[in-house]
Amino acid sequence: MQYYILLIIWGLFHGHVFAHKHSNIKFETDFDSKYCSKIQHSISEFELDEAKKYVDIEYKLNPKNQAVVLLQNYIYFLEIFTSEDKELYNKYKPKEKQLLEQINNESYKSPYKLWMYAEIKIHWALLKIKMGDNTSAALAVKEAHSKLKQNQKAYPNFVANKKLLGWIEMLMGSMPDSYAWMLKLASMDNDFDRGEKLILDFCEHSDTLLPDFLIHEANFALMQVYIQVSNQKEKAKERIDKFYSKKNNSILTDYMLAISLYGINENELLIKKLSEIKTKQTEKTIDLPFLEFLHGISKARKIDFSAIQHFSNFIQIFKGSNNIKAAYFYNALLCHMQGNLNKSLQYKEKAKKIGAQIQDSDKQAMKECSRVFSDNISLHKTRLLFDGMYLSKALEEATIALKNSKTEIDKIESVYRLGRVYHAQKQYSNAIEKYKQCMEIGKESERFFAANSALLLGNIYEEKADKINARKYYNMALKDFPNNKEYTNSIESKSKSALNRLKK
């Protein structure tokens, strides 16, 4: 559930606060005041202590300006979100109620009032989920959705309503069945296609009403849905190429772009972007531990063992619990590949004991570290190289891995990895052959390879406009692998999203 709220937050965050200057409605919300502009600039560069100073000045100069309420909340949100510091969360927790009361206590009418209220509720919903309070978070999202609906009724032409409601529909429309309780509790709209249309309309037609960087933010959130929910990475890449080519982006925009590049496996571009961010950071920039994790990922995908130090740095400086198990897993795997078996075992034991199991990557890391790593080193290299899109090298290693497979599970994985490489190279006949072979030999396995092969076959047939076979394999991914215990939510949500697309 954390993941779905996270995507909503990215869709909401940053930039759209400037939209009011294009409106004819008059209200006490001025995001363009001198110090609100400074707050926004400081937020965009992750200079949050500077932003706090400007908040204090704005309150003194313009105590009736409601814009500063939302901006102040952004500061709290980013501090907690990037650090996952529970002590900081508990310190700031009373701020949610205080800020909402500030908005409610004002009698003025504007499209920004309920919208800002909804933003604050959703920000805190995400933070509550990070701290394990899922039910409270679901109720908060329900309240936010209700406020947005009220606002849409009162101000149907207010474009921010269209954007936010579209995101909620997309994400709720692709939720796995295991989260059906949240849909029932929240009573929210859940039409993925309709939500996507709202966001695309917003991105394509609001450039005359809103500044460019708001469109960039909306596109970022859309890319995350394409990457994580609907498994349409090519669409995400197209939007990166179209909207994120500027070199003078803020650190916040580059940070989000790095996340997108990681998601679409563009490793060389990720390495370049991480280097750019490093040159932009100053002594005023807050710590961004996740960048160390991304540095580790980018090097691991090149079989560069200096990745171990980056993962270790991340573990040391990060105060939260997400991605910790994944970091320990990568270090265990890399040490195993180096032949340092004692150190590998030490990292595996830490992965079992430290960190949360909320995200799929951490759940998978826990499972991986509970198993004996294969001695088929080419199999591990194939996986890492493929994740970096080093396809020629991955194909070489996958071929060696299949020849060296001594166990059934090694063979299943080797066949799967070959299918993935052929698929990425658009050698569809070879990919189809390997995916079908993987489904046959891996059908009873608890590993994800066969189920995901069915999903990927659906992708191939959908791309070929063969809807009959596409539906067949998407449904197989959902129903034909009951023993699979890995990435189940991800496979389910992507299959459901694809089946919804094919209804058009």
N, C-alpha and C positions, 0 to 999 in steps of 0.2 A: 504493500500500500504506500510505503514511503516514496517509492519511485513515481507513482502516478501524481501525487501531490507535488513532488519535485518538479515535474514537467509543467504543471500549472504555474508554479512560481516563476520559472524561467520565462514563461509566456507573459507574466504580469510585469516582470521587473524592468525598471529603469527606462527612462527616456520619454514615455508618453506624457509625462507631467507638463510638457510644453504645449500640449494641444489646445489649451484654453484660449490662447491668443488669436486663434482663428475663429472663435465663436462670437456670436453677437450677444450672448447671455452675460449679464453683469452679476458678479458675486464676489465674496470676500475670499478669494483664493488666487494668490498671485505667485506663480512659480518663477516669474521673470524679474522679481525684485533683485536688487544687487546682491544681497547675501544668500538668497535662495539659489541664485545662479552659481555662486561660489560653493554652496553646499553640494549641488549636483556635480560640479566639476570635481570636487574632492572625493565624492563617492565614486565617480567613474574612474578615478585613479587609485582607489582603495586607500586614500589618505583620510582615514576615519577620525583620527584625533583632530585634524584640521576641520573636518566637517562639523564636529561637535562644537568647536569654537564659533563657527558661523551660525549654527543653530541658536546659540545663546544670544548672539548679537541681533539676529532676526526677531527673536521673541521680544527683545527690549525695544527695537525700533518699530515693529509692526505686530503688536500683540494679537490683533484680530486676523492676521493672515493664516488661514487654515493650511496653506501649502506646507508650511514648516512641520506640521504634525506628521504628515505622511513621510516627509524626508527624514525626520527624526526616527521614525519607525524603520526606514530602510537601513539606517546606521546600525540599530540594534540587531536587525535581521542579519545583515552581512557579517557582523562581528561573531554572532553565534553560529551562523551557517558555515562559515569558512573554518572555524576553530572546533566546533562541536564541544565547546567547553561547558560542562554541566554546571560548574560553579557560576560562570557568567550567565548562563541561562536562568538559574535560580535568582540571581541578582536582578536581572532585567524583567523577569516574569511579570511583576506587578505593573510594568509599563504598558502592557497591552490594554488593561482596563482603563488606565489613566488617559491614554491617547484616544481610545474610543469615546470616553466621556467628554473629552475636549471637542470632538466632532459633534456629538449628540447635543451638547449644551448650547451650541450656536443655533440661532433661529433662522438664519439666512437659507434661501433655497437656491440650489444649483445642481447640475448633473454630477458635480464632483463629490458631493457630500456622501451619498450612499456608496458611490464607487470607491472612495477612499476608505470608507468603513469596511467594505468587502475586501479590499487589498490587505488591510491590516489583519483581518481575520484569517485570510489564507496564508499570509506570511507566518503567523503564529501557529497555524495548523501544521505547517511543515516542521517547524521547530519542535512542536509537541510530538510529532511522529519520530523525529530523530531521538527524542528522549523517551520513547516507548509508550506515549499516551495516545494510542490509536483511536479509541472511542471518542475521546474529547476532540481530537482532530477532525473526525468525521462530522461531528455535530457542528464544529466551527465552519467547515466547508458548506454544510447545509445552510447555515445562517448567511454565509457570504453569497451563496447562490440566490437565496431569497431576496437579499438586498439588491443584487444585480437585476433580478427580474422586476422588482419594483421600480428601479431606476430606468429600465428599458421602457416600461409602460409610461412613466412620466416624461422621459426624454428619448423618444425612439430614434432620433437622429444623432445621438451622442455616440460617436464611433467606438469609443473605448468599451462600451457595453457589448457591442457586436464582437469585438476581439476576445474579451474575457469569456463570454458565454460560449463562443465557438470552441475555445480551448477545453472548457469543461465538458462539452458534448463529445468532442473527439476522444478525450481520455476515458470518460465514463463508458463510451461506446465500445471500448476495446478491453475493458477490465476482465480478467479471468473470473471464472465462476466462483472461485474461492473467496472473492471479494464481493459477492452478490449481497452480503449483509450490508455493505456500505451503501450500495445503490438503493436498497430498500430503506435504510435509515435516512439517507439524504434526500430521496425522492427527486433526483435531478434528471435532466434530459440526458439521453445517452445515444445519440445518433452520430456515429463517427463521420459519415459522409457529409451530413449537414454541417457539422462543426468544422470540418475541413473547408467546406465552401465558404463559410463565414470568414475564416482566417485568410483564405486566398483572396477573397473579395477585398478584405481589409488591406492586405499587402499590395494588391495591384491597383486599387482605386483611391486610396486615401493619401497619396503622395502630394496632392494639391492642398490637402487640409492639414497635414502633419509633417514634421521635419523628417529628414531622411533616416536619422538614426533610430527613430521609433519603428520604422519599417524593418531596419536591421534586427531589432530586438524581436519583433514578431516572427521574422524569418528564422531566427535562432531557435525559438521555441518550436516552430514548425519542423525544422530539421531534426530536433530531438525526437519528435513523434515519429518521423520517417525512419530514424535510426533505431529507436528503441521499441516502438510499438508496432508499426506496420511493415517493418523490414524492407523499406524502399530506399536503400542507401544511395542509389543513383540519383533519385530526386533530391536527396540531401546535398549531394555533391554539386548538382546543378545550381542549387541556391547558394552554396558557398562561393562558387565561381562567379555568380552574378552579383552577390550583395556584399562580399567580404574581401574585396581585392584591395581596399585602401591600406596604405602603409602608416597612416597617422591615426590609427584607432586608439581608443583609450585602453588602459590595462584591463578594465572590466570586459570590454568587447573582445580583446585578444584572449583573455582568460576563457571566455565562453567559446570562442573559435577553436582554441586548443582542445576543449572538451569535444567539440564536433569532429575535429580531425582525428582524434583518438577513436571516436565512435565509428568513423567510416574507414579506419585502417590506413589513413594517408600518413605513413610514418615519417617520410622525409619532410613533408610539409609541417608535421607536428614538431619535429626537431628544430626546424627553422623558426617556427612560431614561439617555441619555448625560449629560444635564444633571444628573440626580439623582446619578449616580455622581460627577460632578465636585464636587458640594457635599459629598459624604461623604469624599472623599480628604483626607488630612492629610499633614503632613511625614514621618510614619512610613510612609506607603503607598509601596510600591515603584513604580517606573515601569511603566506598562502601555501600551507603544507601540501595541498593536493598537487601543486606543481612538481614537488619532489617525486610524488608517486608517478606522475606522467613522465618525468625524466627517466625513472626506472623502467617504465613500460617501453618507452621509445628505444632505450638501449637494449633491453632484453629481446626485443623484436629483431635486432641486428646481431644477436648472439654476442653482445658486448657485455662481458662479465663485470664491468664497472657499474652496471645496473644495481648490483648488490648493495653498493654504498648508498645509492639514491633511495632504495627501499628502506635501508637502515635509518637514513636521515629522516624519512617520512615517519617511521615508527617512533623515533625519538622525539620529534617536535610536535606531532599531532596529538591533540588532547581529546579527540573523539574516539569512536570505536568502529566506524565503518571503514572498509578497505584495509584494515589492519591484518585480518586473516589472509587476504589476497596478497599483501606485501610479504608476509612470512612465507606463504606458499611459493611465490616467485623466487625468493632467496633459497628456499629448500630445493627447488627444481634446478636452479642455476648451479648451486653447489654440487648437486647430484651429477649434473652434466660435466662438471669439472673433475669429478672423481673424489670430491671431498665428502665422503659419506657420513662421517661423524657430525660434521657441521650441518649437513642436510637434515639429519635426524633431529638435531637440536632445534632447527627452525620449524620442522614439522610439529614437534611437541609444543612449541610456542603458539603455532597456528591453532592447535586444538584447544588451547587454554585461554588465549587472549583475543579480544575483539568480539564484535557482534556478528550475528547471522541474520541480518535483515535483507541485505542486497544479495542478488543471485551470485555475484562474483565471490562474496564471502562464504555463502553456503557451499558453492562449488569448491572453494579452497579447502574448506573443512573436510569435504568428502575426499578430495585428492590427497590430503595429508593423512587421511585415515587408511589409505591404501599404500601398498609397496610400489614405488616408482619403477616403471619398466627400465630394464637395462638396454633397451633399444633406443640409443641416444638419438639416432636419426629421426625417430618418431617425435621426440621432444623438439628437435630443431625444426622439423616440418611445421609443427604447430606455431612456434614463435615466428618463423619466417613468413608463414602465410598471414599471420595477424599484422605483419608489417607490409604486406603486399609485395614481398620479394619473391615473385612467383616462379621464376626460373630456378632459383636455388631451392625453393620449397618443393618443386616437382622432382628435382634430383634426390633430395633427402627422402621424400615420400616413397619413391621407387625403391630406394635402398631399404627403407623401413619395412616395406611389404616383404621384400626378400628375406629380411632378417627376423621376421615375426615368428616367435616360437610358441606363443600362447594364442588362444582364441580371441581374447580381447584386444591384443596387439594387432591381430589381423583385421578385426572389425574396425578399429580406429584407423589403421593404415589405409584401408579401402575408402573410408569416409574422407580422410585427408586428401587422398588422390581426387576424389569427387569434387571437393571444395576447390582445389587448385584448377582442375579442368573447367569448373564452372566460372571461376574468376577470369580464366583465359578465354572464355566464351567458346570452349570446345564442348558444345552442349551434348553431342552424341556420347562422348567419353564420360562426361559428367553424369548423364542419365544412367549409363551402364553401371557406374560405380555406386551411385546412390541406391539403385535397385538392388545391387549386390549387397550393399550394407544393410538395407532393410531386411533382406532375406536371412543373412547370417546373424544379424543383431536384434531380431525381433523380440526375443525373450530376455534381452539384456536389461539390467538396471541403468546402464549408461545411456546417454542422450543421443548417440550417434544415429540410430535407426529412425527415431522419431523426427529428428532434425533433418534427416535425409528426405523424409516425406514432405516436410515443409519446403525444403529447397527445390524438390521436384515440382511442387506446386508453383513456386516462383518461376521456374523455367517455362512451364507450360502456360502460365499466365502471360509471360513475356512473348510467347509464341502465339498468343491470342487463342489458345486451345482451352476454352473455359471448362469443357467437360472434364478433361484430365486434370486441370488445375483444381477444380472443386474436389475431384476424387482424392487427390493427394493431400490437400488441406484437411479434408475430413479424416483421412487416415492418420495424419499427424495428431489430430484431436482424439481419436478413438482407438487406434489399432495397437498402441504400445502401452498397455496398462502397467507393465513392470518398470517403465522408465521413471526414475526418481530425480532426474537432473533437469534444470532449466524448464521445469514444467509450466510455470506461470508465463515465462517468456514465449515458449512455443505455443501455448494456448492463445495468448493475446495476439500474437502475430498471425496465427491461423484464422482466428475469428475476424480480425481486421481484414484479412485477405478475402474471406468469404463475403464479408459486407461489401467490399469493392466489386466483387463479381456479380452482385445483385443489380448493378447499374444496367 
